[in-house]
Amino acid sequence: MEKIRLNNGLECPVIGLGTFMLSPAEAENSVREALKMGYSLVDTANAYVNERACGRGLRESGVARKDVFLSTKLWPSEYENPKAVDETLERLGTDYVDLLFIHQPAGNWLAGYRQLEKALRDGKAKSIGISNFEGKYIAELEGKWELPPQFIQVEAHPYFTQRELRQTLDRHGIRLMSWYPLGHGDKSLLQEPIIAEIGKAHGKTPAQAILRWHTQMGFVVIPGSRNVAHIKDNLDILDFTLSEQEMARIATLDKGVRYYHRTDEQLVQFAAWKPSYEPAD
Ligand SMILES: NC(=O)c1ccc[n+]([C@@H]2O[C@H](COP(=O)([O-])OP(=O)(O)OC[C@H]3O[C@@H](n4cnc5c(N)ncnc54)[C@H](OP(=O)(O)O)[C@@H]3O)[C@@H](O)[C@H]2O)c1
């Protein structure tokens, strides 16, 4: 598995499994099958309400905990809960995570970030991250962090490559983890003729060409899937390399257009919403 080095010296696999919108049963199945076939990175979140299921999938896979890079996210309504990290670990069935994010710049997000820093110092998180902190939010946090984040998780794909944000990230060695890497199931990206043509030239599907593009951009990519055949295909992207010319052709697709537009009203709603967690196993 290809890995990238983080600004704290740790390494992270370049491809993993995302679990957004997967029911607990789907998440358990996808995580178990992904780990069995060689994945070593899984991304979940308080808000996905499938952390217990991801923990079960991990244990059922037979892969040792130490060989899995487990990532999760605190939801804003947890930022001021002093037990949020311990409760998250309990749901996952582990005593540490490899990566802990704050999910949104909503509510008292600085309190949330302080929880990440504490988790890092206490060994409950091996690395930390911010999710959806583009623009003014990362700028504000830059002056306030005691420990810098290792990751930012944001929407990124060939239509929206986070050009502006990447300048800030480069200053601090913060790595980008792409969400909606395949367009969240929207067919337009998967059906782009340029991508189909490039994939075909390498004997790969459009999805595989897109995922390889992410890793060659230096991003960590976590495609979500409940389909074991897709999960298998998505891992099979490390035996070919897109040429500079192919990367340049894909760069022409950058329209600076996101699929998802978050509003300030939504941030207020996020802070108020409390996930209804899965019942204990
Ligand atoms: N931090 C945040 O706010 C945030 C927001 C969104 C997502 N995320 C994270 O990022 C991950 C990825 O985002 P996402 O899952 O929303 O979107 P995505 O990975 O861009 O797309 C998932 C969709 O693509 C399909 N798909 C997967 N592999 C495929 C393949 N090889 N060929 C064709 N279709 C394929 C899946 O369907 P099948 O199930 O049929 O394969 C699913 O409909 C999430 O799972 C989550 O972990 C984070």
The ligand as an SDF file (V2000), in Angstrom:
LIG
                    3D

 48 52  0  0  0  0  0  0  0  0999 V2000
  -16.1630   15.5340    6.0900 N   0  0  0  0  0  0  0  0  0  0  0  0
  -17.3060   15.6310    5.4470 C   0  0  0  0  0  0  0  0  0  0  0  0
  -18.0940   16.5600    5.6480 O   0  0  0  0  0  0  0  0  0  0  0  0
  -17.6490   14.5760    4.4290 C   0  0  0  0  0  0  0  0  0  0  0  0
  -18.7100   14.7680    3.5430 C   0  0  0  0  0  0  0  0  0  0  0  0
  -18.9970   13.7640    2.6380 C   0  0  0  0  0  0  0  0  0  0  0  0
  -18.2380   12.6070    2.6230 C   0  0  0  0  0  0  0  0  0  0  0  0
  -17.2140   12.4380    3.5080 N   0  0  0  0  0  0  0  0  0  0  0  0
  -16.3610   11.2080    3.5210 C   0  0  0  0  0  0  0  0  0  0  0  0
  -15.8860   11.0140    2.2020 O   0  0  0  0  0  0  0  0  0  0  0  0
  -16.2850    9.7160    1.7520 C   0  0  0  0  0  0  0  0  0  0  0  0
  -16.5100    9.7320    0.2560 C   0  0  0  0  0  0  0  0  0  0  0  0
  -17.6100   10.5420   -0.0960 O   0  0  0  0  0  0  0  0  0  0  0  0
  -18.9930    9.9200   -0.5810 P   0  0  0  0  0  0  0  0  0  0  0  0
  -19.0400    8.4990   -0.1770 O   0  0  0  0  0  0  0  0  0  0  0  0
  -20.0630   10.8070   -0.1120 O   0  0  0  0  0  0  0  0  0  0  0  0
  -18.9390   10.0910   -2.1520 O   0  0  0  0  0  0  0  0  0  0  0  0
  -18.0800    9.3790   -3.3080 P   0  0  0  0  0  0  0  0  0  0  0  0
  -17.0510    8.4740   -2.7360 O   0  0  0  0  0  0  0  0  0  0  0  0
  -17.6630   10.4470   -4.2490 O   0  0  0  0  0  0  0  0  0  0  0  0
  -19.1950    8.5590   -4.0650 O   0  0  0  0  0  0  0  0  0  0  0  0
  -19.8640    7.4760   -3.4900 C   0  0  0  0  0  0  0  0  0  0  0  0
  -20.7830    6.9530   -4.5760 C   0  0  0  0  0  0  0  0  0  0  0  0
  -19.9960    6.4530   -5.6500 O   0  0  0  0  0  0  0  0  0  0  0  0
  -20.3600    5.1160   -5.9340 C   0  0  0  0  0  0  0  0  0  0  0  0
  -19.1430    4.3850   -6.2440 N   0  0  0  0  0  0  0  0  0  0  0  0
  -18.1420    4.0100   -5.4020 C   0  0  0  0  0  0  0  0  0  0  0  0
  -17.1880    3.3600   -6.0700 N   0  0  0  0  0  0  0  0  0  0  0  0
  -17.5860    3.3010   -7.3560 C   0  0  0  0  0  0  0  0  0  0  0  0
  -17.0210    2.7340   -8.5110 C   0  0  0  0  0  0  0  0  0  0  0  0
  -15.8420    2.0940   -8.5020 N   0  0  0  0  0  0  0  0  0  0  0  0
  -17.7020    2.8630   -9.6850 N   0  0  0  0  0  0  0  0  0  0  0  0
  -18.8880    3.5070   -9.7150 C   0  0  0  0  0  0  0  0  0  0  0  0
  -19.4870    4.0530   -8.6510 N   0  0  0  0  0  0  0  0  0  0  0  0
  -18.8320    3.9460   -7.4770 C   0  0  0  0  0  0  0  0  0  0  0  0
  -21.0350    4.6000   -4.6780 C   0  0  0  0  0  0  0  0  0  0  0  0
  -22.0310    3.6540   -5.0110 O   0  0  0  0  0  0  0  0  0  0  0  0
  -21.9100    2.1100   -4.5730 P   0  0  0  0  0  0  0  0  0  0  0  0
  -22.2500    2.0470   -3.1090 O   0  0  0  0  0  0  0  0  0  0  0  0
  -22.9080    1.4460   -5.4550 O   0  0  0  0  0  0  0  0  0  0  0  0
  -20.5000    1.6790   -4.8410 O   0  0  0  0  0  0  0  0  0  0  0  0
  -21.6920    5.8540   -4.1140 C   0  0  0  0  0  0  0  0  0  0  0  0
  -22.9490    6.0780   -4.7280 O   0  0  0  0  0  0  0  0  0  0  0  0
  -17.5570    9.4340    2.5700 C   0  0  0  0  0  0  0  0  0  0  0  0
  -17.9590    8.0840    2.5020 O   0  0  0  0  0  0  0  0  0  0  0  0
  -17.1290    9.9340    3.9230 C   0  0  0  0  0  0  0  0  0  0  0  0
  -16.2890    9.0030    4.5770 O   0  0  0  0  0  0  0  0  0  0  0  0
  -16.9030   13.4180    4.4030 C   0  0  0  0  0  0  0  0  0  0  0  0
  1  2  1  0
  2  3  2  0
  2  4  1  0
  4  5  1  0
  4 48  2  0
  5  6  2  0
  6  7  1  0
  7  8  2  0
  8  9  1  0
  8 48  1  0
  9 10  1  0
  9 46  1  0
 10 11  1  0
 11 12  1  0
 11 44  1  0
 12 13  1  0
 13 14  1  0
 14 15  2  0
 14 16  1  0
 14 17  1  0
 17 18  1  0
 18 19  2  0
 18 20  1  0
 18 21  1  0
 21 22  1  0
 22 23  1  0
 23 24  1  0
 23 42  1  0
 24 25  1  0
 25 26  1  0
 25 36  1  0
 26 27  1  0
 26 35  1  0
 27 28  2  0
 28 29  1  0
 29 30  1  0
 29 35  2  0
 30 31  1  0
 30 32  2  0
 32 33  1  0
 33 34  2  0
 34 35  1  0
 36 37  1  0
 36 42  1  0
 37 38  1  0
 38 39  2  0
 38 40  1  0
 38 41  1  0
 42 43  1  0
 44 45  1  0
 44 46  1  0
 46 47  1  0
M  CHG  2   8   1  16  -1
M  END
$$$$
